[in-house]
């Protein structure tokens, strides 16, 4: 997760998204999973992959309904115009 944040901060969105995916895949039920999934969805949106971003952001709420990232994911879905 930290690697993804560092890459994102340096503008390397594609590599950051891959790092977020790796972080989520390594521990899909771990404590950092909701944040990794949210950041992955946000990154996909920044890369112009709208449908994938919308699906990924929806999964944040589906998998982790009580996580604080759910509100951020919903806001990002609205910003992206997800249905």
C-alpha positions in Angstrom: 0.0 0.0 0.0 2.8 2.4 0.8 4.5 1.6 -2.5 1.3 2.6 -4.3 1.0 5.8 -2.4 4.7 6.7 -3.1 4.3 6.0 -6.8 1.0 7.9 -7.0 2.7 10.9 -5.3 5.4 10.9 -7.9 2.8 10.8 -10.7 3.3 7.2 -11.7 -0.4 6.3 -11.8 -0.1 3.1 -13.8 2.6 1.7 -11.5 0.6 2.9 -8.5 -2.5 1.1 -9.6 -0.5 -2.1 -10.1 0.9 -1.7 -6.6 -2.6 -1.2 -5.1 -3.8 -4.3 -6.9 -0.8 -6.3 -5.6 -1.5 -5.0 -2.1 -5.2 -6.0 -2.3 -4.4 -9.4 -3.9 -1.8 -10.2 -1.2 -4.4 -9.8 1.6 -7.9 -9.4 0.2 -9.4 -9.6 3.7 -6.6 -7.7 5.5 -6.9 -4.4 7.3 -5.5 -2.4 4.4 -7.7 -4.2 1.8 -10.5 -1.5 1.6 -8.0 1.3 1.2 -6.1 -0.6 -1.5 -9.2 -1.4 -3.4 -10.4 2.2 -3.2 -7.1 3.5 -4.4 -7.0 0.9 -7.2 -10.4 2.1 -8.4 -9.5 5.7 -8.2 -6.3 5.0 -10.1 -8.2 3.2 -12.8 -10.4 6.3 -13.1 -7.4 8.5 -13.5 -6.1 6.2 -16.2 -9.4 6.6 -18.2 -10.6 3.1 -17.5 -14.1 4.2 -16.4 -16.0 0.9 -16.4 -13.2 -0.9 -14.5 -13.0 1.9 -12.1 -16.7 1.9 -11.4 -16.8 -1.8 -10.9 -13.7 -1.7 -8.5 -15.1 1.2 -6.5 -18.5 -0.6 -6.2 -16.6 -3.6 -4.8 -15.4 -1.5 -1.9 -18.9 -1.2 -0.5 -19.8 -4.8 -1.5 -16.9 -6.4 0.3 -16.4 -3.9 3.2 -19.7 -2.2 3.9 -18.5 -0.8 7.2 -15.2 0.5 6.0 -14.6 4.3 6.0 -13.5 4.1 2.4 -17.0 3.3 1.3 -18.1 6.9 1.4 -15.0 8.0 -0.6 -15.6 5.2 -3.1 -19.3 6.4 -3.5 -18.1 9.9 -4.0 -15.6 8.8 -6.6 -18.2 6.8 -8.4 -20.4 9.9 -8.6 -17.6 12.0 -9.9 -16.9 9.4 -12.6 -20.6 9.2 -13.5 -20.9 5.5 -12.7 -24.4 4.1 -12.9 
